[in-house]
Amino acid sequence: MLATLLLLLAPTLYVCFRLRSAQDFVKLPSLVLVIFIAWLAPQLFSVQTQDPTVFVGSTVYGLFGTLCFLALASGFRMGARRAPFRKFLPNAREVTTLAVILLSLISFLLNISYLDAIDANREISQWSGSGTIIAFFSSIRYVVFAASAIAFFKRPNVLLGIFFVINFYIMAVIAFGELRRTDMISLTLILFLVYFFVRRRLPPKSVIIAVVPVIAIIVFSIGELRSIQKLTFDGGGGIVDLFLSRSMWELDFQSIFASSVALAPDVRNGSYIIQYCLETLNFSFGAELWNDMVWQYVPAQLVGSSFKQSLIIGDRVSIYGDLVNYFGYSRSSGTTRTGIGSAFLDFGFVGALYFFIIGVICGRVFARAITGDPIAQSFYIALVTPVLISFTHSHSYFFALFPLLWTAQRGLIVLKRLQIGNGMSARRHRA
């Protein structure tokens, strides 16, 4: 039991001890280790001590989790080493004002529509139709907010400041107004990484010490906070309303944290999935990733729901029904397979290659970002959140979102070249 936990933590602790410079702290493996130490390890310990039925599955979960982390770290190192070195000219280092304005307007319209969809579907646990499409494409806010922040702090002016505030407002409303844990963590990470790439150093320790506990309390208490939001403010109150409410301060956060860790619903799901696969050898062989890609990129409004359904292999996320039939185990509503469980479901131990590929991709982007290219910096910052969600939710999240974020990054590059090209033409014409 303890040996499995130590094996899960050993690679992450090794990374901790090798942290030397500020640059080491912003590398992807260093950011992912927070998930392993603060989220996965406590839950795994609870599952192993409380649920003997899934002892084998939870043990393999720890071993496979270690393998996934090592695969990510190895891929990141390989990608960073093999990334082509480019010498950037000073004017090519800028995220142009034109790019910030146009992409910010697109992001703003998509995210305002997304917030309207949230309001319209507030009583529905699972959306369908155009709302899910808008929610997916509104994720370009990660790239756009990072780009606008880097552009503003490197070249402060009123116009860039206005669009930085607009993008910050969108991120903050979705994160703290709608109590979205993913966006809370994403907003915090984006500001942390922007600070590093602009200043080339980490934020002051006092800021980190002040912010991290607050985010941790909110994240682990999110269920209770949403209940207060729903009962007190009809689902519309934000984090400021909650902090001013009496119900918020009556919560026993210590008990909530202990209860959340003890229940360990996500790691428990993943452990049952792994034990099911080991006992039945019923793997998906890539269907998990394929089905999620189809779900995101094939619009039923255009091709028809029957055609879209025909592209799905088996039943999407059918594993939960299999667990009920085989073990009599029902997952809690809203919980996940975790990326470790979903990757094992696809290909068993070979599923760790998913995280190796993720590491290679992010390593290549980081190698360009660290040379000073702000578009690569924006792209790298935007990729960090999908990577973390690929561990906490499903490995397919990164691959489903990557094409969208890559397209937003290409938009920054195209608009940069367009503005620089127009400037050069104008200078030649005057000459």
CORLINQUI-V229480 format. One record per run of one state. SS is the DSSP state (~ for helix, > for strand, _ for the rest). FROM is the first residue (numbers start at 1). TO is the last residue. Records with the same first field share a line. If there is no record, write none. Layout:
# CORLINQUI-V229480
SS = FROM-TO / FROM-TO
This chain:
# CORLINQUI-V229480
_ = 1-1 / 18-21 / 26-27 / 51-51 / 83-89 / 94-96 / 121-129 / 155-157 / 178-180 / 200-204 / 221-221 / 234-238 / 245-245 / 250-252 / 264-264 / 281-286 / 298-299 / 304-304 / 312-318 / 328-337 / 370-373 / 393-395 / 431-431
~ = 2-17 / 22-25 / 28-50 / 52-82 / 90-93 / 97-120 / 130-154 / 158-177 / 181-199 / 205-220 / 222-233 / 239-244 / 246-249 / 253-263 / 265-280 / 287-297 / 300-303 / 305-311 / 319-327 / 338-369 / 374-392 / 396-430
